């Protein structure tokens, strides 16, 4: 998502305006539970790596493995 860093910056702006020491930790301390949930969501979007789904000569027709989380008893989640 190309807009995620901008959305995160816009979301944080009102919190940063209220701070004399402008740190992310201080901004988070000002947030209520709903604001923190939104912050976590935007941070996750901004930090997700961009993945291309366009086939390239090196991966065309090739199966790739995917890590699947398992519980402690070995059963897939």
N, C-alpha and C positions, 0 to 999 in steps of 0.2 A: 504494500500500500504506500504509494508515493506521498500521500497527504499526511501520513501518521506523524512524522516528526513535527510538522507544522501544527497539527491538531494538538499534540502534546505541549508544544511551546505556548499555544494560545490558551490551553487549559491551565497551565502553570502561571501565566502572567498575573492574574489577580492575586495569587498567593505571594508571588515574588515582590509585588508592589507593596505589600504590607510588612515586608521584612527589612531590617537594617543589615543583617548578615544573610545574604542571599545564597543559601545552600539548599539543595534538594531535600535534605533531611529536615531542615527547618520548615520548608514548605509543606512537607508531608505531615508534620506535627500540627499544622493549622487545619488540616482536612478532617471532615466528619467521615463517617463510615461509607456513605454513598459516594462522596468525592474520592475517597481512597480506592474504592472499587473501580471507579471510572479511570483514575490515574493508573492503576495496575493494568487495566485493559488497554489503554493507550500506550503505555510503556511496552507491553507485550507486542503490540502491532508495530511500534517503531523499531523494536529490536529483532523482529523476525527477519531472517535472511530472505532475500528475493530469490526465488527459484524459477528457472525457465523450464517450461514444459515442451519446448520445441525440440524435436528429435535432431540429433547431430550424428554425423557419420560414426562417432565413437560409441554411441549408445543405441543406435537404431536396431531394433529387433533383439535386443539383449534384455534378459530379465535381471533385475537388481533386487537385492535383499533389502528388507525393511525391518528395522528393529521393532518388535512388538513387546510392550510391557507385560510382565507376568507377575502374578502374586507369589508369595513365598511358597505356596504349595505347588508351584509349577504350572498352574492353570492360567491360560491367557485371560487378561482383563477385558 
